[in-house]
Amino acid sequence: MDARIHPKHDLSIVEIDGLEDRLYEHNRNAIGRDDGRGLGFIAVDSQMSRIGAIAGYSWAGIAEIKQLWVEESHRRRGLGRALVEAAIAEAYARRCLSVWVMSYDFQAPGLYERCGFERVAELPDWPPGHAHIVLRHRPRDQAS
C-alpha cells in the first residue's frame, strides 16, 4: 500500500462536505437513487436572530434529522416541537416512508417521542453511563 495516514482532527466544513459528497456518490451508485436533498428549518426571534434550527436530509425514501438546536432561553416553549414537526411534514411531502433521528438520553428523546417517534434501538454506554437512542417516525397509516 502506497499511502500514509496523518492526523488531521480539525477538518473544515468544506472538507467534511467533500467526504459527504463522496459517500453520497458511493451510496447513490450502490442503490441507484439520486434524490438526496438537504432538509432544514430555522427559527428566528423578532430581531431576526437565529434561536433554533433543525437540519438533516432526505434520500431514497427516508429522511434523517441530524441536528436540532434551540437556544437555551427559548426551550420548553414549543419551538423544538415546531421545528421537528416542520421537518416531518417536509419529509412526507417529499414522499419519504419514515424519518429517523438519534438522540442521547440526556438530549431530547422525550421530545421526539411526543412528536410521534418510536424508539427502535438503545445503545448503552454511549457515552459511558448514558445511552444513544435511535428513533423512527412513520406516517400514522404505516405505524405499527
C-alpha positions as CSV (number, residue, x, y, z in Angstrom):
1,M,0.0,0.0,0.0
2,D,1.4,3.4,-1.0
3,A,-0.3,5.6,1.5
4,R,0.4,7.2,4.8
5,I,-2.1,8.1,7.5
6,H,-1.7,11.6,9.1
7,P,-3.7,13.0,11.9
8,K,-6.0,15.9,11.0
9,H,-8.5,16.4,13.8
10,D,-9.7,19.8,12.6
11,L,-11.3,19.0,9.2
12,S,-13.0,22.1,7.9
13,I,-16.7,22.2,7.0
14,V,-15.7,22.2,3.3
15,E,-13.5,19.1,3.8
16,I,-16.3,17.3,5.7
17,D,-18.8,18.3,3.0
18,G,-16.4,16.8,0.4
19,L,-16.4,13.5,2.4
20,E,-20.2,13.6,2.5
21,D,-20.3,14.1,-1.3
22,R,-18.0,11.1,-1.9
23,L,-20.1,8.9,0.4
24,Y,-23.3,10.0,-1.3
25,E,-21.8,9.2,-4.7
26,H,-21.0,5.7,-3.5
27,N,-24.4,5.2,-1.8
28,R,-26.2,6.6,-4.9
29,N,-24.3,4.2,-7.2
30,A,-25.0,1.3,-4.8
31,I,-28.7,1.6,-4.8
32,G,-29.5,3.7,-7.9
33,R,-31.2,6.6,-6.1
34,D,-30.0,10.1,-6.8
35,D,-32.7,12.1,-5.0
36,G,-30.7,13.3,-1.9
37,R,-31.6,16.8,-0.7
38,G,-30.9,18.8,2.4
39,L,-33.7,19.3,4.9
40,G,-33.6,22.2,7.3
41,F,-35.6,24.9,9.0
42,I,-34.5,27.8,11.2
43,A,-36.4,29.8,13.9
44,V,-35.7,33.5,14.4
45,D,-36.8,35.9,17.0
46,S,-38.3,39.4,16.4
47,Q,-34.8,40.8,15.8
48,M,-34.2,38.1,13.2
49,S,-31.6,36.4,15.4
50,R,-31.4,32.7,14.9
51,I,-32.8,31.0,18.1
52,G,-33.2,27.4,16.7
53,A,-32.6,25.2,13.8
54,I,-33.1,21.7,12.6
55,A,-31.0,20.0,9.8
56,G,-30.9,16.7,8.0
57,Y,-31.5,15.3,4.6
58,S,-33.9,13.1,2.6
59,W,-32.7,10.3,0.3
60,A,-34.0,7.1,-1.1
61,G,-37.4,7.3,0.6
62,I,-36.2,8.1,4.1
63,A,-35.3,11.3,6.0
64,E,-32.9,11.7,8.8
65,I,-32.7,14.6,11.3
66,K,-29.0,15.1,12.1
67,Q,-29.1,18.2,14.3
68,L,-31.7,20.1,16.4
69,W,-30.8,23.1,18.4
70,V,-32.9,25.6,20.4
71,E,-31.3,28.5,22.2
72,E,-31.5,27.7,25.9
73,S,-33.6,30.7,26.8
74,H,-36.2,29.6,24.2
75,R,-36.5,26.0,25.3
76,R,-39.7,24.4,26.7
77,R,-41.9,26.8,24.7
78,G,-42.8,24.5,21.8
79,L,-40.1,25.7,19.4
80,G,-38.3,22.4,19.3
81,R,-41.5,20.6,18.6
82,A,-42.4,23.1,15.9
83,L,-39.0,22.5,14.2
84,V,-39.4,18.7,14.4
85,E,-42.9,18.9,13.1
86,A,-41.8,21.1,10.2
87,A,-39.1,18.6,9.3
88,I,-41.5,15.6,9.5
89,A,-44.1,17.4,7.3
90,E,-41.4,18.3,4.7
91,A,-40.1,14.7,4.7
92,Y,-43.6,13.3,4.0
93,A,-44.2,16.0,1.3
94,R,-41.1,14.5,-0.3
95,R,-42.8,11.1,-0.2
96,C,-40.4,9.7,2.5
97,L,-41.6,6.5,4.1
98,S,-40.0,7.3,7.5
99,V,-38.0,9.9,9.4
100,W,-35.0,8.8,11.6
101,V,-33.1,10.5,14.4
102,M,-30.6,9.6,17.0
103,S,-30.5,11.3,20.4
104,Y,-28.6,10.8,23.6
105,D,-30.7,10.0,26.7
106,F,-29.7,13.4,28.1
107,Q,-30.8,15.3,25.0
108,A,-34.3,15.1,23.6
109,P,-35.6,11.6,23.1
110,G,-38.8,12.6,25.0
111,L,-39.4,15.4,22.6
112,Y,-39.1,13.1,19.6
113,E,-41.5,10.6,21.3
114,R,-44.0,13.4,21.9
115,C,-43.8,14.1,18.2
116,G,-44.7,10.5,17.4
117,F,-41.3,8.9,17.1
118,E,-40.8,5.4,18.4
119,R,-37.6,4.0,20.0
120,V,-36.2,1.3,17.8
121,A,-32.8,0.8,19.5
122,E,-31.0,1.9,22.6
123,L,-27.2,1.6,22.6
124,P,-25.9,1.5,26.2
125,D,-22.7,3.2,27.4
126,W,-22.5,5.7,24.5
127,P,-21.2,7.7,26.2
128,P,-20.4,5.7,29.4
129,G,-23.3,5.8,31.8
130,H,-25.7,7.0,29.1
131,A,-27.5,5.7,26.1
132,H,-27.6,6.6,22.4
133,I,-31.2,6.2,21.2
134,V,-32.4,5.5,17.7
135,L,-35.9,6.7,16.9
136,R,-38.2,6.4,13.9
137,H,-41.3,8.3,12.8
138,R,-43.7,6.8,10.3
139,P,-47.0,8.1,9.0
140,R,-49.9,7.1,11.1
141,D,-51.2,4.7,8.4
142,Q,-47.9,2.9,8.3
143,A,-47.1,2.8,12.1
144,S,-47.5,-0.5,13.9
